[in-house]
């Protein structure tokens, strides 16, 4: 073994690094579709082994040693290997895992069919250093990996491209790195040979994984423009039009490019060649509809018919900017009581709307708005305008603001008696109704005091709220009949209420509870509420009847009389026994009484009846004589 000093090895390394870097590279133009790909499949088992025509390394099912390889989804074949997924990223994706031999040499070789003659291509592959320096299985970072990539012609006699990667020792944060070569296929050949060569030393380290070997055609990047723009947008009213398209390349991959223009009328799903359109520029026929154009470019005209041999430009779009008459959300909108309302049209992508006060010309009221707000009745007009080509709709849509008034419904108070129901009816029809209790009818019936509201909506859409106040009238209760002096009566109720009415004959009622009761022997008081729900009564005698007497000449209560008759001069009393026999008449009852005799004979203990007459009034009752 030959030992090289550190300084000499560094010089050799740097010189080799510079050489390798100069040889590797990717397509400087536009890479086409993949024509060859090897990702080594996927699966949970290892293998299968490669054909012996592809490699002279020995296949092992696991743990490859120097000069051996395996194909697996598990990178960690040895304890000193990193355990990382393949580059492709598919589930259980496999990769080629190689433990390089002691001697440099080819470890992978395969033919790549399906090439186009005299066409530039790009080769690429992803490489991973599988040695984990943290394992300390090798000194330092181990022996670096170094792969040399070669592309040979179909006869394996002409080297088309050659490049060697920089040496890579074991890494503490390893990643997949892509390497590439560009080459041009030979005239008359449609195949090449790929060779992957171990350019490093054998020993501890130099362990690698390969994945996603790919070949793509390489051509010039092409731009298609017309008047400097990558699309043309025209209004319908400007049709038909013709455009001139110019293809320019931004790279110099092809030495002499050949062109073929294509067009599509199905939004780019299918393209067809335009006969005779083979120059760097193309003037279209008169166009009336959306059309897409592209150009394909190749090194050799014979390759223009093969999609794997050409590069395609980006698609150039000729678009007819159609604009329709705006669609109003409502043909008319009602303004209730002068309120502001919003007019609106359906939004359309790429279209703005302008509002006018006339069907043509007129004054611009507001621009670039889908809505317009006003309270002024009348007609308003909306025009559509595209943002792409500023195309204007042929017609404007008309929307009207209609003036209307919401119904004026005064607040209503409804009095009911206890236990009764009240009918609440909205005095507006036709309309829709929404009561706060959920009812949807014009009228409802309630039996509970409170405030009831109904949202009333007219056919024009104007709303108002009808409010009803239901009041249950209280039942009066007489507390006292109070005489004020000798001629005035005050009727006192338990609660004072302005709805109470008062009477002393049950016929004539008044709001005042004071009455002149002069000359009334008996007072009958009546109280009711003003709604006539309930009437209560009470009575009061202005004279006091002695309910019993004992004529035993003891000086106490020896005579029966009615006190208070001095206020009723001319009154008269008749006294009867229980059978109706008249026993005595007192013509001056205010000064005389009855001693309990009839024809000067004492009458027995019993109940006796009386009638008191005064003017047109009569009071009757009974009292008791006790012996």
C-alpha positions in Angstrom: 0.0 0.0 0.0 1.3 3.5 -0.9 1.0 6.2 1.7 0.6 9.8 0.5 1.3 12.8 2.8 -1.6 14.9 4.0 -0.5 17.9 2.0 0.0 15.9 -1.2 -3.4 14.2 -0.8 -5.0 17.6 -0.4 -3.5 18.8 -3.7 -4.6 15.7 -5.5 -8.1 16.0 -4.0 -8.4 19.7 -4.9 -7.3 19.0 -8.5 -9.7 16.1 -8.9 -12.5 18.1 -7.3 -12.0 20.9 -9.8 -12.0 18.4 -12.7 -15.1 16.6 -11.5 -17.1 19.7 -10.9 -16.4 20.9 -14.4 -17.7 17.7 -15.9 -21.0 17.4 -14.0 -24.0 19.5 -14.7 -27.7 19.7 -15.6 -29.6 20.9 -18.7 -29.1 24.6 -19.0 -32.3 24.9 -21.0 -35.7 23.1 -20.6 -35.9 19.5 -19.5 -38.6 17.4 -21.2 -40.6 14.5 -19.9 -38.8 11.5 -18.3 -38.1 8.9 -21.0 -36.2 6.4 -18.7 -36.5 6.0 -14.9 -35.1 3.4 -12.5 -36.3 3.7 -8.9 -35.7 0.0 -8.0 -39.3 -0.6 -7.1 -40.9 -1.0 -3.7 -41.7 -3.8 -1.3 -41.0 -5.1 2.2 -38.6 -7.9 0.9 -35.2 -7.3 -0.6 -34.2 -7.9 -4.2 -34.6 -9.0 -6.9 -31.0 -9.3 -8.0 -29.9 -7.3 -11.0 -29.0 -9.1 -14.3 -25.4 -10.0 -14.6 -25.2 -7.7 -17.6 -26.0 -4.8 -15.3 -23.4 -5.4 -12.6 -20.5 -7.7 -11.7 -21.0 -7.2 -8.0 -22.4 -10.0 -6.0 -26.0 -9.8 -4.8 -26.7 -10.6 -1.2 -30.1 -10.5 0.5 -28.7 -8.3 3.4 -25.6 -6.9 5.0 -23.5 -6.4 1.9 -19.7 -6.5 2.3 -17.0 -5.1 0.0 -17.9 -5.9 -3.7 -21.5 -6.8 -2.8 -24.9 -5.0 -3.1 -28.5 -5.5 -2.2 -31.8 -3.8 -3.3 -33.9 -2.9 -0.2 -36.2 -0.4 1.4 -34.0 -0.7 4.5 -30.8 1.4 4.2 -29.5 0.2 7.6 -28.1 -3.1 6.3 -25.1 -2.9 8.6 -24.8 -1.4 12.1 -22.5 1.2 10.7 -25.1 2.3 8.1 -27.6 5.1 8.4 -31.3 4.0 8.3 -33.0 6.4 6.0 -35.9 6.0 3.4 -35.2 5.9 -0.3 -35.3 9.1 -2.3 -38.4 8.4 -4.3 -40.6 8.6 -1.2 -43.1 6.0 -2.1 -44.2 3.5 0.5 -41.5 0.9 1.2 -39.5 2.3 -1.7 -36.3 0.4 -2.5 -32.9 1.7 -3.5 -29.6 0.1 -4.7 -27.2 -0.2 -1.7 -23.6 -0.8 -2.7 -20.5 -1.7 -0.6 -17.7 -0.7 -3.0 -15.1 -3.2 -3.9 -11.4 -2.7 -3.1 -10.7 -2.0 -6.7 -12.2 0.8 -8.7 -14.5 -0.3 -11.5 -18.0 -0.4 -13.0 -20.7 -1.5 -10.5 -23.8 -0.6 -12.6 -24.2 -0.6 -16.4 -27.4 -0.5 -18.5 -28.6 0.4 -22.0 -31.1 3.3 -22.3 -33.4 2.7 -25.3 -35.9 5.1 -27.0 -33.6 8.0 -27.7 -34.0 10.4 -30.6 -31.0 10.8 -32.8 -28.9 13.9 -32.6 -30.8 15.2 -29.6 -29.5 16.7 -26.3 -30.3 14.8 -23.1 -29.9 15.1 -19.4 -29.0 12.2 -17.2 -29.4 12.4 -13.4 -29.2 10.1 -10.3 -29.4 10.6 -6.6 -26.6 9.4 -4.3 -26.4 8.9 -0.5 -23.4 8.1 1.7 -24.8 5.4 3.9 -21.8 5.2 6.3 -22.7 6.7 9.8 -19.5 8.2 11.3 -21.2 8.2 14.7 -20.9 4.4 14.7 -17.1 4.8 15.0 -16.7 1.7 12.8 -14.1 3.4 10.6 -11.5 6.0 11.4 -12.8 9.5 11.1 -15.5 9.8 8.4 -14.4 6.6 6.7 -13.2 6.2 3.1 -15.2 8.7 0.9 -17.6 7.6 -1.7 -16.9 8.7 -5.3 -18.9 7.8 -8.3 -17.9 8.4 -11.9 -20.8 8.7 -14.4 -20.3 7.9 -18.0 -22.6 8.0 -21.1 -21.5 5.9 -24.1 -23.0 5.6 -27.5 -24.9 2.5 -28.6 -21.8 0.8 -29.9 -19.9 1.4 -26.6 -17.1 3.0 -28.5 -17.8 6.7 -28.3 -17.8 8.4 -24.9 -20.6 11.0 -25.0 -20.3 12.4 -21.4 -18.1 11.8 -18.4 -18.1 13.3 -14.9 -17.0 12.3 -11.4 -18.6 13.5 -8.2 -16.6 15.1 -5.4 -15.4 12.6 -2.7 -18.0 12.5 0.1 -17.0 11.1 3.5 -19.5 10.0 6.1 -21.8 12.8 7.2 -23.4 13.5 10.6 -26.5 15.0 8.8 -26.6 13.0 5.5 -28.9 13.9 2.6 -29.6 12.6 -0.9 -27.7 14.6 -3.5 -28.5 14.7 -7.2 -25.8 14.5 -9.9 -26.2 15.0 -13.6 -24.6 14.9 -17.1 -25.7 16.3 -20.4 -25.0 14.8 -23.7 -26.2 14.6 -27.3 -27.2 11.4 -28.9 -25.4 10.2 -32.0 -26.9 10.7 -35.5 -28.7 7.5 -36.6 -28.7 6.0 -33.0 -31.6 5.7 -30.6 -29.8 4.2 -27.7 -27.0 4.9 -25.3 -25.2 3.1 -22.4 -25.0 4.4 -18.8 -22.1 3.3 -16.6 -21.7 4.0 -12.9 -18.1 3.5 -11.8 -16.6 3.2 -8.3 -13.8 5.8 -8.4 -12.9 5.5 -4.7 -10.7 3.2 -2.6 -11.9 0.1 -1.0 -11.9 -0.5 2.7 -13.7 0.8 5.7 -16.3 3.3 4.2 -17.1 3.9 0.6 -20.6 2.6 1.1 -23.4 4.2 -0.9 -27.0 4.1 -2.1 -28.3 5.0 -5.6 -31.9 5.9 -6.5 -34.1 7.5 -9.2 -31.8 7.2 -12.2 -33.5 9.3 -15.0 -33.1 10.5 -18.6 -34.9 13.5 -20.1 -34.5 15.3 -23.4 -32.8 18.7 -23.0 -33.7 21.6 -25.2 -33.9 25.3 -25.3 -36.4 27.1 -23.0 -38.9 28.8 -25.3 -41.2 31.8 -24.8 -44.0 32.7 -27.1 -45.2 36.3 -27.1 -47.3 38.6 -29.3 -46.4 42.3 -29.0 -44.4 41.4 -25.9 -47.4 39.7 -24.1 -47.9 36.0 -23.4 -51.7 36.3 -24.1 -54.1 38.2 -26.2 -57.6 39.1 -24.8 -60.1 40.7 -27.2 -63.7 41.8 -26.9 -66.4 40.0 -28.9 -67.2 43.2 -30.8 -63.6 43.3 -32.1 -63.7 39.8 -33.7 -62.3 38.4 -35.9 -58.7 39.2 -35.4 -55.3 37.7 -36.3 -52.2 37.7 -34.1 -48.5 37.3 -34.9 -46.7 34.9 -32.5 -42.9 35.1 -31.9 -40.9 32.2 -30.4 -37.7 33.2 -28.6 -35.2 30.9 -26.9 -33.6 32.0 -23.7 -30.8 29.3 -23.8 -28.5 27.9 -26.5 -28.8 24.2 -26.2 -29.7 23.6 -29.8 -27.2 24.6 -32.4 -29.9 25.1 -35.1 -33.5 24.8 -33.9 -36.4 23.4 -35.9 -40.0 24.6 -35.2 -43.5 23.3 -35.5 -46.5 25.5 -34.3 -49.6 23.9 -32.9 -53.0 25.0 -31.9 -55.8 23.8 -29.6 -59.5 24.7 -29.4 -60.3 22.6 -26.3 -58.5 24.6 -23.7 -55.2 22.9 -24.3 -56.4 19.3 -23.9 -55.3 18.4 -27.5 -52.9 20.2 -29.8 -52.6 19.7 -33.6 -49.8 20.8 -35.9 -50.5 23.9 -38.0 -49.5 23.0 -41.6 -46.6 25.1 -42.9 -46.0 26.9 -39.5 -42.3 26.0 -39.1 -40.7 29.3 -38.5 -39.7 31.2 -35.3 -42.7 33.5 -36.0 -46.3 32.6 -37.0 -49.2 34.8 -38.0 -52.5 33.1 -37.2 -55.6 33.0 -39.4 -58.6 35.2 -38.4 -59.7 34.0 -34.9 -63.3 34.1 -33.6 -63.0 31.9 -30.5 -60.7 30.9 -27.6 -57.6 29.2 -29.0 -54.3 28.1 -27.4 -51.0 28.0 -29.3 -47.6 26.5 -28.6 -44.5 25.7 -30.5 -42.4 22.5 -30.3 -38.7 22.8 -31.0 -36.0 20.1 -31.8 -32.4 20.0 -33.0 -33.3 18.0 -36.1 -36.5 18.3 -38.2 -36.9 14.5 -38.3 -37.6 14.6 -34.5 -40.5 17.1 -34.6 -43.0 14.3 -34.9 -41.7 12.5 -31.8 -42.9 14.0 -28.5 -39.9 12.5 -26.7 -37.5 14.3 -28.9 -38.8 17.9 -28.6 -39.3 20.7 -26.2 -42.6 22.5 -25.9 -43.1 26.2 -25.2 -45.4 27.5 -22.6 -49.0 27.8 -23.9 -49.9 31.1 -25.5 -53.6 31.9 -25.0 -55.9 33.8 -27.4 -59.1 34.6 -25.3 -62.4 36.1 -26.3 -63.4 38.2 -23.3 -67.2 37.6 -23.2 -69.3 39.9 -21.0 -73.0 39.4 -20.5 -75.7 41.8 -19.4 -75.6 42.0 -15.5 -78.1 39.9 -13.6 -80.1 41.8 -10.9 -80.7 40.1 -7.7 -84.1 41.9 -7.6 -85.8 43.7 -10.4 -87.2 46.2 -7.9 -86.5 47.1 -4.3 -89.0 48.8 -2.0 -87.9 51.9 0.0 -90.2 52.2 3.0 -90.7 55.7 4.4 -87.7 57.0 2.5 -85.2 54.6 4.0 -82.0 53.8 2.0 -82.1 50.5 0.2 -79.4 48.4 -1.5 -79.6 47.4 -5.2 -77.4 44.5 -6.2 -76.3 42.3 -9.1 -74.9 38.8 -9.2 -71.0 39.0 -8.8 -69.0 37.6 -11.7 -65.2 36.9 -11.5 -63.2 39.3 -13.6 -66.1 41.7 -14.1 -66.8 45.1 -12.5 -70.1 46.9 -12.5 -70.9 50.6 -13.0 -74.2 52.3 -12.1 -75.9 54.9 -14.2 -79.1 57.0 -14.2 -80.0 56.2 -17.8 -80.2 53.1 -20.0 -77.5 54.6 -22.3 -75.0 57.4 -21.7 -76.3 59.2 -18.6 -74.4 60.1 -15.4 -72.1 57.6 -13.7 -73.4 57.2 -10.2 -70.8 54.8 -8.8 -68.1 52.5 -10.4 -66.7 49.1 -9.7 -69.4 48.1 -7.2 -71.8 45.2 -7.1 -74.2 47.2 -5.0 -75.6 50.7 -5.0 -77.4 52.4 -2.1 -80.1 55.1 -2.5 -83.4 56.2 -1.1 -84.6 58.1 -4.2 -87.4 56.3 -6.1 -86.8 55.7 -9.8 -84.9 53.5 -12.2 -81.2 52.7 -12.1 -79.0 51.0 -14.7 -76.0 48.7 -14.3 -73.3 48.1 -16.9 -70.8 45.2 -16.8 -67.1 45.8 -17.7 -64.4 43.1 -17.8 -61.1 43.7 -16.0 -59.1 41.7 -18.6 -59.9 43.7 -21.8 -62.2 46.4 -20.5 -65.1 44.9 -22.6 -68.5 46.5 -22.0 -71.8 44.7 -21.9 -74.1 45.5 -24.8 -77.0 46.3 -22.5 -77.5 47.7 -19.0 -79.9 46.0 -16.6 -82.7 48.1 -15.1 -83.5 48.0 -11.4 -86.2 50.2 -9.8 -86.6 51.7 -6.4 -90.3 51.8 -5.4 -91.5 54.1 -2.7 -93.9 52.7 -0.1 -95.0 53.5 3.4 -95.2 51.3 6.4 -98.7 51.2 8.0 -99.2 53.5 10.9 -100.8 51.5 13.7 -101.4 53.4 17.0 -100.9 51.7 20.3 -104.1 50.2 21.6 -105.3 49.7 25.1 -107.8 46.9 25.7 -109.6 46.5 29.1 -111.1 43.1 30.0 -112.8 41.8 33.1 -111.2 39.1 35.1 -111.8 35.7 33.5 -112.6 37.2 30.1 -110.5 37.1 26.9 -109.5 39.9 24.6 -109.4 39.7 20.8 -106.3 41.5 19.4 -106.6 42.2 15.8 -104.2 44.1 13.5 -106.1 46.7 11.5 -104.0 46.1 8.3 -104.7 43.7 5.5 -103.3 42.2 3.4 -100.1 41.6 5.3 -98.1 39.0 7.0 -98.1 38.8 10.8 -95.6 37.6 13.3 -96.8 37.9 17.0 -94.4 37.7 19.8 -96.1 34.5 21.0 -95.3 32.8 17.7 -98.8 33.2 16.1 -98.9 34.1 12.4 -102.6 35.2 12.1 -104.1 38.6 11.8 -105.9 38.3 15.2 -105.2 36.4 18.4 -107.2 36.0 21.7 -105.5 36.4 25.1 -106.8 36.3 28.7 -103.7 37.6 30.5 -102.8 41.2 31.1 -99.6 42.4 29.4 -98.1 44.0 26.3 -98.4 42.1 23.0 -96.6 43.0 19.8 -97.0 41.9 16.2 -94.6 42.5 13.3 -96.8 43.5 10.4 -95.2 43.3 6.9 -97.0 44.7 3.9 -96.9 43.0 0.4 -94.4 45.7 -0.5 -92.1 44.6 2.3 -92.6 47.5 4.7 -92.7 46.6 8.4 -94.2 48.1 11.5 -95.0 46.9 14.9 -98.5 46.8 16.3 -98.6 47.1 20.1 -101.6 46.1 22.2 -101.8 46.7 26.0 -104.2 44.3 27.7 -105.4 45.5 31.1 -107.5 43.3 33.4 -109.9 45.7 35.3 -109.8 45.1 39.1 -113.0 44.2 41.0 -114.0 47.0 43.4 -114.5 46.3 47.2 -116.5 48.6 49.4 -114.6 49.3 52.7 -116.9 51.8 54.3 -120.0 54.0 53.8 -119.2 57.2 55.6 -121.6 59.9 56.4 -120.2 63.4 56.4 -122.5 65.6 58.5 -126.2 64.8 58.0 -126.5 65.1 54.2 -123.3 63.8 52.5 -122.2 60.2 51.9 -118.7 59.1 50.9 -118.3 55.6 49.5 -114.8 54.4 50.4 -113.3 51.4 48.5 -110.4 49.2 49.6 -108.3 50.4 46.6 -108.7 53.6 44.7 -109.0 53.3 40.9 -109.8 55.9 38.4 -111.9 53.3 36.5 -114.4 52.9 39.4 -117.9 54.4 39.1 -120.3 55.0 42.0 -124.1 55.0 42.4 -126.8 55.1 45.2 -129.7 53.9 43.0 -127.9 51.2 40.9 -128.9 53.1 37.7 -127.1 56.4 37.6 -123.3 56.0 38.1 -120.8 58.8 38.4 -117.0 59.1 38.8 -117.3 60.9 42.2 -117.8 58.8 45.3 -119.6 61.6 47.2 -123.4 61.9 47.2 -126.1 64.1 48.7 -128.2 61.7 50.8 -130.5 64.3 52.5 -134.0 62.8 53.1 -132.8 59.2 52.5 -133.7 56.8 55.2 -131.7 54.0 53.7 -128.7 54.3 51.5 -127.9 51.5 49.0 -124.4 52.1 47.6 -123.2 50.6 44.2 -119.6 50.5 42.9 -118.5 49.1 39.5 -115.5 49.5 37.2 -116.1 51.6 34.1 -116.1 48.6 31.8 -119.2 47.3 33.6 -117.5 44.1 34.7 -118.5 43.6 38.3 -120.8 45.6 40.6 -120.6 45.4 44.4 -123.2 46.8 46.8 -123.6 47.8 50.4 -126.3 49.7 52.4 -126.6 52.0 55.3 -129.5 53.1 57.4 -129.5 56.7 58.5 -131.8 55.9 61.4 -131.0 53.4 64.2 -133.7 50.7 64.9 -133.8 49.4 68.5 -133.6 45.7 68.0 -135.1 44.8 71.4 -136.6 46.4 74.5 -137.9 45.2 77.9 -140.9 47.2 79.2 -140.6 46.3 82.9 -140.7 49.9 84.1 -137.2 49.7 85.5 -136.2 52.9 83.7 -134.0 51.1 81.2 -135.0 50.4 77.7 -138.7 50.4 78.6 -139.9 51.7 75.2 -139.1 50.7 71.6 -138.2 53.4 69.2 -136.1 54.4 66.2 -133.5 57.0 66.8 -132.5 59.7 64.3 -136.0 60.4 63.1 -135.6 64.0 64.1 -134.0 64.5 60.7 -137.1 63.1 59.0 -140.1 65.2 60.3 -143.5 63.8 59.3 -142.4 60.2 59.4 -144.8 57.5 60.6 -144.3 54.0 62.1 -146.7 51.1 62.1 -146.2 48.1 64.4 -147.5 44.6 63.8 -147.4 41.2 65.5 -146.1 38.2 63.7 -149.4 37.6 62.1 -149.6 41.0 60.6 -152.1 42.5 63.0 -151.7 46.2 63.4 -150.9 47.0 67.0 -149.9 50.6 67.1 -149.3 53.6 64.9 -146.7 56.2 65.9 -147.4 59.5 64.1 -144.6 61.4 65.9 -142.0 58.7 66.2 -139.3 61.2 66.7 -140.7 62.0 70.2 -142.8 59.0 71.1 -142.1 55.2 71.3 -144.1 52.0 72.0 -144.5 50.6 75.5 -145.3 47.0 74.4 -149.1 47.2 75.0 -152.2 46.7 72.9 -155.4 48.3 74.2 -153.4 49.0 77.4 -152.7 45.3 77.8 -149.1 44.1 77.9 -148.1 41.9 75.0 -146.1 38.8 75.5 -142.4 38.4 74.7 -142.0 37.8 70.9 -140.8 39.3 67.7 -142.7 42.2 66.3 -142.5 43.9 62.9 -142.5 47.6 61.9 -142.9 49.8 58.8 -141.3 53.2 58.8 -142.8 55.7 56.3 -141.2 58.9 55.2 -142.2 60.8 52.0 -142.2 58.1 49.4 -139.8 55.8 51.3 -140.5 52.7 53.3 -138.3 50.7 55.7 -139.5 47.5 57.3 -137.9 45.3 59.8 -138.5 43.4 63.1 -137.4 43.7 66.7 -137.8 41.7 69.9 -140.0 42.3 73.1 -138.5 40.7 76.2 -140.4 40.3 79.5 
